[in-house]
Amino acid sequence: MLIAVLGCGLVVFGGAQLLLTPHHNTSTPAGDVVAVADGEITLTKMAATERVGTYGLVWNTDAGTGTATIGPTVRTTGSTVIRPISNISGELSAGTAVQLNPNIYDGDPQTSLGIPFTNVAVDGELGPMPAWQVDGDGSTWVLFVHGIDGMRESGLRPLPTLVDAGLPTLLITYRNDADAPQSPTGLISLGQTEWRDLESAADYALSQGATRFVLYGDSMGGSIVTRFMHESPHASKVLGMVLDAPVLDWAGVLQGQADRFHLGFLGGALQSAVSWRGDIDLGVLDELDQTGPFDTLPILLFQGLADPLVPPAESAAFAASLPNALYVPVADAGHIQSWNVDPAAYEKHLGDFIGQFSSRQAD
């Protein structure tokens, strides 16, 4: 009995510490390369390598790091998956351990997409935070906020669509990011404090001529932008939001993770441990019960139906409760992978939605 109790305690507090500690990595192990030749890569068949869509491939060997892009599955055998490979940077050969990443771009807007940008520093309460500023028309700016352990590179996937609409865009960092200041505790606060860094980004944009905003958040970025809407005096300047696999209720996410590993009975304890370890009020971060700030706001919400982190039912319920929310469920898409599964459809939905805020139609 004592061993069981100790084991449960280790799972609960270890899980809380793992969640709240910055790791700066959104990649998934994808086994070892079987072969690479003639524009194709052969990988061991497993859940990661059978994912539907287009992904980044990353690896780290004694010869250095490397990146590539792999496309949708071409064919399979009993034990392997063959996919097209392109944009190889670094040495890649049979036997190399690789990882999949939803970010297919590894670089800045210019090197990745040929989009001019400016490196800027946002002055936050903890110090300067780097951001990428992409110029556009008009005074409505898009503020892109990546998710937990993510990077600004996440915003490179939708960036061409935002540029085509002519919207100035700021891809931000926030506390505990690799190039940004640490929080006082060194721990992630799940949006409870990070929203203040988004506010600093809004202050910066206003100093550069912005008058209104479209907030774009993926994963925990969704928690940050929704918290901003409750807390920031700039909330009235927000014209709309784009959410991609947003965390709308951390308690629900934590319970879902406990259920996923057949430890549902530890869900409540895990929530308490996260709350205690991070000094976080999970009730405050439950957007499903406080949708007032979003009642009249146009919202576009993408949600992968194979998301192992964010419960799709919560995204669906949130959107259904709001009169101006468009819910886009994407079959086979994992966490923040709706673009990867079908880039053309994603960009069509985004372009149609974001066009209403473009000065090229009406300022």
C-alpha positions as CSV (number, residue, x, y, z in Angstrom):
1,M,0.0,0.0,0.0
2,L,2.8,2.4,1.0
3,I,4.6,1.7,-2.3
4,A,1.4,2.4,-4.3
5,V,0.8,5.7,-2.5
6,L,4.4,6.8,-3.1
7,G,4.1,5.8,-6.7
8,C,1.0,7.8,-7.2
9,G,2.6,10.8,-5.5
10,L,5.6,10.5,-7.8
11,V,3.4,10.5,-10.8
12,V,1.3,13.4,-9.6
13,F,4.1,15.7,-8.6
14,G,6.5,14.6,-11.3
15,G,3.8,15.3,-13.9
16,A,3.1,18.8,-12.5
17,Q,6.9,19.6,-12.5
18,L,7.2,18.3,-16.1
19,L,4.3,20.4,-17.3
20,L,5.5,23.6,-15.7
21,T,9.2,23.3,-16.5
22,P,10.3,24.9,-19.8
23,H,11.7,22.4,-22.3
24,H,11.6,24.4,-25.6
25,N,10.8,21.3,-27.6
26,T,7.6,20.4,-29.5
27,S,9.1,17.5,-31.4
28,T,8.0,13.8,-31.2
29,P,10.4,10.9,-31.5
30,A,10.0,9.2,-34.9
31,G,12.5,6.3,-34.6
32,D,15.5,5.8,-36.9
33,V,15.8,6.4,-40.6
34,V,15.7,3.2,-42.6
35,A,16.8,4.7,-45.9
36,V,16.9,8.1,-47.7
37,A,17.4,8.3,-51.5
38,D,15.8,9.8,-54.6
39,G,13.7,12.4,-52.7
40,E,12.1,9.9,-50.4
41,I,12.8,8.8,-46.8
42,T,11.9,5.4,-45.4
43,L,11.0,5.4,-41.7
44,T,10.0,2.7,-39.3
45,K,6.2,2.4,-39.1
46,M,4.9,3.9,-35.9
47,A,2.2,6.4,-34.8
48,A,4.4,9.4,-35.4
49,T,5.7,8.4,-38.8
50,E,2.2,7.6,-40.0
51,R,0.8,11.0,-39.2
52,V,-1.3,12.5,-41.9
53,G,0.1,15.6,-43.5
54,T,3.4,17.5,-43.9
55,Y,5.9,18.0,-41.1
56,G,9.3,19.1,-40.2
57,L,12.0,16.5,-39.5
58,V,14.8,17.3,-37.1
59,W,17.8,15.4,-35.8
60,N,20.9,15.8,-33.8
61,T,24.1,13.7,-34.4
62,D,27.8,14.1,-33.7
63,A,28.0,15.7,-37.1
64,G,25.5,18.4,-36.0
65,T,21.9,19.2,-36.2
66,G,19.7,18.9,-39.2
67,T,16.3,19.7,-40.6
68,A,14.1,18.7,-43.5
69,T,10.5,18.6,-44.6
70,I,8.6,15.4,-45.1
71,G,5.3,15.2,-47.1
72,P,2.3,13.0,-46.9
73,T,2.8,9.2,-47.0
74,V,3.6,7.8,-50.4
75,R,3.3,4.1,-49.5
76,T,3.8,1.7,-46.7
77,T,5.1,-1.8,-46.1
78,G,4.5,-4.1,-43.1
79,S,7.1,-2.3,-41.1
80,T,8.0,1.0,-42.9
81,V,6.5,4.3,-44.1
82,I,7.8,6.0,-47.2
83,R,7.4,9.8,-47.5
84,P,8.8,12.5,-49.8
85,I,11.6,14.5,-48.3
86,S,12.9,18.0,-49.3
87,N,14.7,21.0,-47.9
88,I,17.4,18.8,-46.3
89,S,19.9,20.8,-44.2
90,G,22.6,18.7,-42.5
91,E,23.8,15.1,-42.8
92,L,21.0,12.5,-42.9
93,S,21.6,8.8,-43.4
94,A,20.2,5.4,-42.4
95,G,20.3,4.9,-38.7
96,T,19.9,8.5,-37.8
97,A,17.4,9.1,-34.9
98,V,14.8,11.7,-36.0
99,Q,11.9,13.6,-34.6
100,L,8.8,15.1,-36.2
101,N,7.8,18.7,-35.6
102,P,4.6,20.5,-36.7
103,N,6.8,23.5,-37.5
104,I,8.1,22.8,-41.0
105,Y,10.2,26.1,-41.1
106,D,13.4,26.4,-39.2
107,G,14.5,30.0,-39.4
108,D,13.2,33.5,-39.6
109,P,10.5,34.9,-42.0
110,Q,13.2,35.9,-44.6
111,T,15.2,32.7,-44.7
112,S,12.2,30.4,-44.5
113,L,9.7,32.2,-46.6
114,G,11.4,35.2,-48.3
115,I,9.2,37.5,-46.3
116,P,11.1,40.7,-45.1
117,F,10.9,41.4,-41.4
118,T,12.6,43.3,-38.6
119,N,14.1,41.9,-35.4
120,V,12.6,44.0,-32.6
121,A,12.7,43.9,-28.8
122,V,9.5,44.3,-26.8
123,D,10.1,45.9,-23.5
124,G,8.3,43.6,-20.9
125,E,8.1,43.8,-17.2
126,L,10.8,41.2,-16.9
127,G,13.1,42.6,-19.6
128,P,13.3,42.7,-23.4
129,M,11.6,40.0,-25.4
130,P,12.6,39.4,-29.0
131,A,9.9,39.5,-31.7
132,W,9.6,39.4,-35.5
133,Q,7.8,42.4,-37.0
134,V,6.4,42.0,-40.5
135,D,5.1,45.2,-42.1
136,G,1.8,45.5,-43.7
137,D,-1.0,48.0,-44.6
138,G,-3.3,49.8,-42.2
139,S,-3.3,49.9,-38.4
140,T,-4.9,46.5,-37.5
141,W,-2.0,44.3,-36.4
142,V,-2.0,40.6,-35.9
143,L,-0.2,39.5,-32.6
144,F,0.8,35.8,-32.9
145,V,1.3,33.9,-29.6
146,H,2.8,30.4,-29.7
147,G,2.1,27.6,-27.3
148,I,3.7,25.9,-24.4
149,D,7.4,25.1,-25.0
150,G,6.9,26.4,-28.5
151,M,8.7,29.0,-30.6
152,R,7.8,32.0,-32.9
153,E,8.5,29.7,-35.8
154,S,5.1,28.2,-35.2
155,G,3.6,31.4,-36.7
156,L,5.5,31.0,-39.9
157,R,3.0,28.5,-41.2
158,P,0.1,31.0,-41.3
159,L,2.3,34.0,-42.0
160,P,2.0,34.0,-45.8
161,T,-1.8,34.2,-45.5
162,L,-1.5,37.1,-43.1
163,V,1.0,38.9,-45.4
164,D,-1.3,38.3,-48.4
165,A,-4.1,40.1,-46.5
166,G,-1.7,43.0,-45.9
167,L,-1.9,42.9,-42.1
168,P,1.1,44.0,-40.1
169,T,2.1,41.0,-37.9
170,L,4.2,40.7,-34.7
171,L,5.3,37.2,-33.8
172,I,6.2,37.5,-30.2
173,T,8.1,35.6,-27.5
174,Y,7.2,35.7,-23.8
175,R,8.7,34.8,-20.4
176,N,10.6,31.5,-20.2
177,D,11.1,31.3,-23.9
178,A,14.6,30.4,-25.0
179,D,15.6,34.0,-25.8
180,A,13.3,35.8,-23.4
181,P,13.7,36.5,-19.6
182,Q,12.8,33.8,-17.1
183,S,9.9,34.2,-14.8
184,P,10.8,34.7,-11.1
185,T,10.1,31.1,-10.4
186,G,11.5,29.8,-13.7
187,L,8.2,28.0,-14.2
188,I,5.4,28.3,-16.8
189,S,2.2,29.8,-15.4
190,L,-0.1,28.4,-18.1
191,G,-1.2,31.9,-19.2
192,Q,-1.9,33.3,-15.8
193,T,1.1,35.7,-16.0
194,E,2.2,35.3,-19.6
195,W,-0.7,37.5,-20.8
196,R,1.2,40.5,-19.5
197,D,3.9,39.9,-22.0
198,L,1.3,39.9,-24.7
199,E,0.1,43.2,-23.3
200,S,3.7,44.5,-23.6
201,A,3.6,43.4,-27.2
202,A,0.4,45.3,-27.7
203,D,2.0,48.4,-26.1
204,Y,4.9,48.1,-28.6
205,A,2.5,47.8,-31.5
206,L,0.6,50.8,-30.4
207,S,3.8,52.8,-30.3
208,Q,4.4,51.7,-33.9
209,G,1.1,53.0,-35.2
210,A,-1.3,50.1,-34.4
211,T,-4.8,51.0,-33.3
212,R,-6.5,47.6,-33.3
213,F,-5.6,44.0,-33.0
214,V,-6.4,40.5,-34.1
215,L,-5.0,38.0,-31.6
216,Y,-3.7,34.7,-32.9
217,G,-2.9,32.0,-30.3
218,D,-2.1,28.3,-30.6
219,S,-2.1,25.8,-27.7
220,M,-1.2,27.7,-24.5
221,G,-1.1,30.8,-26.7
222,G,-4.9,30.4,-26.7
223,S,-4.9,30.6,-22.9
224,I,-2.7,33.7,-23.1
225,V,-4.9,35.6,-25.6
226,T,-8.1,34.7,-23.8
227,R,-6.7,35.8,-20.5
228,F,-5.6,39.0,-22.2
229,M,-9.2,39.6,-23.1
230,H,-10.2,39.4,-19.4
231,E,-7.3,41.4,-18.0
232,S,-5.9,43.9,-20.4
233,P,-7.1,47.4,-20.8
234,H,-6.3,46.9,-24.5
235,A,-9.0,44.2,-24.9
236,S,-11.4,46.7,-26.4
237,K,-9.0,47.2,-29.3
238,V,-9.3,43.5,-30.3
239,L,-11.4,43.0,-33.4
240,G,-11.1,39.2,-33.6
241,M,-9.2,36.1,-32.6
242,V,-7.8,33.1,-34.4
243,L,-7.3,30.1,-32.1
244,D,-5.6,26.8,-33.0
245,A,-6.0,23.9,-30.6
246,P,-6.4,26.4,-27.8
247,V,-6.2,25.4,-24.2
248,L,-9.5,26.7,-22.8
249,D,-9.6,24.8,-19.5
250,W,-6.4,23.5,-18.0
251,A,-8.3,21.4,-15.5
252,G,-9.9,19.6,-18.4
253,V,-6.5,19.1,-20.1
254,L,-5.0,17.7,-17.0
255,Q,-7.9,15.3,-16.4
256,G,-7.7,14.3,-20.0
257,Q,-4.0,13.4,-19.7
258,A,-4.7,11.4,-16.6
259,D,-7.4,9.5,-18.5
260,R,-5.1,9.0,-21.4
261,F,-2.7,7.1,-19.3
262,H,-5.4,5.1,-17.5
263,L,-4.9,7.1,-14.3
264,G,-8.1,9.1,-14.3
265,F,-8.4,8.7,-10.6
266,L,-5.4,10.9,-10.2
267,G,-6.8,13.8,-12.3
268,G,-7.9,15.8,-9.3
269,A,-4.6,15.3,-7.5
270,L,-2.7,16.3,-10.6
271,Q,-4.8,19.5,-10.9
272,S,-4.0,20.3,-7.2
273,A,-0.3,19.6,-7.7
274,V,-0.1,21.9,-10.7
275,S,-2.0,24.6,-8.9
276,W,0.2,24.4,-5.8
277,R,3.5,24.0,-7.6
278,G,2.9,26.9,-10.0
279,D,0.7,29.1,-7.7
280,I,-1.9,28.9,-10.4
281,D,-5.7,29.3,-10.1
282,L,-7.0,26.8,-12.6
283,G,-10.5,28.2,-12.1
284,V,-9.4,31.6,-13.4
285,L,-8.1,29.8,-16.5
286,D,-11.3,28.0,-17.3
287,E,-12.7,29.9,-20.3
288,L,-15.6,27.6,-20.8
289,D,-17.4,29.2,-17.8
290,Q,-16.5,32.8,-18.6
291,T,-17.2,33.5,-22.2
292,G,-18.5,37.1,-21.7
293,P,-15.6,38.9,-23.4
294,F,-16.0,36.8,-26.5
295,D,-19.8,37.1,-27.0
296,T,-19.5,39.6,-29.9
297,L,-16.0,38.8,-31.1
298,P,-15.5,37.1,-34.5
299,I,-13.5,34.0,-33.7
300,L,-12.0,31.3,-36.0
301,L,-11.1,28.1,-34.1
302,F,-9.2,25.2,-35.6
303,Q,-9.2,22.0,-33.7
304,G,-7.6,18.7,-34.6
305,L,-9.8,15.7,-33.8
306,A,-6.8,13.5,-33.0
307,D,-5.4,16.0,-30.6
308,P,-3.9,14.1,-27.6
309,L,-3.6,17.3,-25.4
310,V,-6.6,19.6,-25.9
311,P,-10.0,17.8,-25.7
312,P,-11.8,18.6,-29.0
313,A,-15.1,18.5,-27.2
314,E,-14.0,21.6,-25.2
315,S,-13.1,23.6,-28.3
316,A,-16.4,22.5,-29.9
317,A,-18.4,23.6,-26.8
318,F,-16.6,26.9,-26.6
319,A,-17.3,27.8,-30.2
320,A,-20.9,26.6,-30.0
321,S,-21.6,28.9,-27.1
322,L,-20.5,32.0,-29.1
323,P,-22.6,33.5,-31.9
324,N,-19.7,34.7,-34.0
325,A,-17.3,31.8,-33.7
326,L,-16.5,29.6,-36.7
327,Y,-15.4,26.1,-35.6
328,V,-13.2,24.1,-38.0
329,P,-12.6,20.5,-36.9
330,V,-9.8,18.8,-38.7
331,A,-9.9,15.0,-38.9
332,D,-6.6,13.2,-38.3
333,A,-4.9,16.3,-37.0
334,G,-2.9,16.1,-33.7
335,H,-2.0,19.0,-31.5
336,I,-1.6,22.3,-33.5
337,Q,-1.4,20.2,-36.6
338,S,-4.5,21.3,-38.5
339,W,-2.3,23.3,-41.0
340,N,0.0,20.3,-41.5
341,V,-2.9,17.9,-42.4
342,D,-4.4,20.2,-45.0
343,P,-2.5,23.5,-45.6
344,A,-4.7,24.6,-48.5
345,A,-7.9,24.2,-46.5
346,Y,-6.4,25.9,-43.4
347,E,-5.2,28.8,-45.5
348,K,-8.5,29.2,-47.2
349,H,-10.4,29.4,-43.9
350,L,-7.8,31.8,-42.5
351,G,-7.7,34.0,-45.6
352,D,-11.5,34.3,-45.7
353,F,-11.7,35.1,-42.0
354,I,-8.7,37.5,-41.8
355,G,-9.8,39.4,-44.9
356,Q,-12.5,41.2,-42.9
357,F,-9.8,43.0,-41.0
358,S,-7.7,43.9,-44.0
359,S,-7.3,47.5,-45.0
360,R,-7.2,46.3,-48.6
361,Q,-10.9,45.7,-48.3
362,A,-11.9,48.3,-45.7
363,D,-9.9,50.1,-43.0
